[in-house]
């Protein structure tokens, strides 16, 4: 059976210690998180992930207070994506006890707050589950079976900034889709979660303008400093003048990002030929400068709906990755 990057729970196992074992073995916990819990509980870290989860459950049965360590380890796991809003939170309302999520699939509401201390600061967190149906064919089965999927999002409250963190996944929502998983359209959920969080916290959360920061401030500072940084365009969706563009790097579903670069080159060559034919002149070198100007126009000024990029340094260290809407 193909695994997905979200917690899959068989029908009839949505609560109890069996659920806890499934949760601990699932994708919400990385290897490092389980090892951290094992060290706190005096469990050998040399065991397999399945055995680590088993012994953690046994420890929790005998020592229920250990659930606090499990939740804090869960919150320290790095997630794939984050979205931020600015706002001052003057009080932290009490939601449901986050420890319930260890032994129960939960409900669509906020759990927390949970205080997490790191080397740099102390922050407060809330957890919110969302639920989906997933169809898959387990081992030793010939027919698709229905699973419950729990997707956890994590709200972090720090000074002046509220952020929601999550990891994406693909799933088969219907039995007919069992062999063709679809990507979770998280952009349909995260804005709604911010709205619910704003009401829950009784505060106003404002957009920080990531789109403008990336396409204007960061663009000028990092994109052209090629001795120190590598800026890679990953995905573009834009619409303007009745023309729509959709490009994604390395995907057979959309026009490859190189297609947009080729379009920029084609436009530049066309202008160059017309200059030569009609005015007897050509564009000055380097030609790549004009390709970049056209590409910049497509991204910044052609009604960009979304733009995704990554930034690494010249040593290959990942510095930043963003998907702006």
Helices and strands as residue ranges (DSSP letters): E 7-10, H 17-25, H 31-41, H 49-62, G 64-66, H 67-76, E 81-86, H 100-103, E 110-117, E 122-136, E 145-158, E 161-166, E 170-171, G 175-177, E 182-183, G 186-188, H 190-201, E 206-207, H 210-212, I 213-223, E 229-240, E 243-248, H 257-279, H 287-300, E 304-313, E 318-324
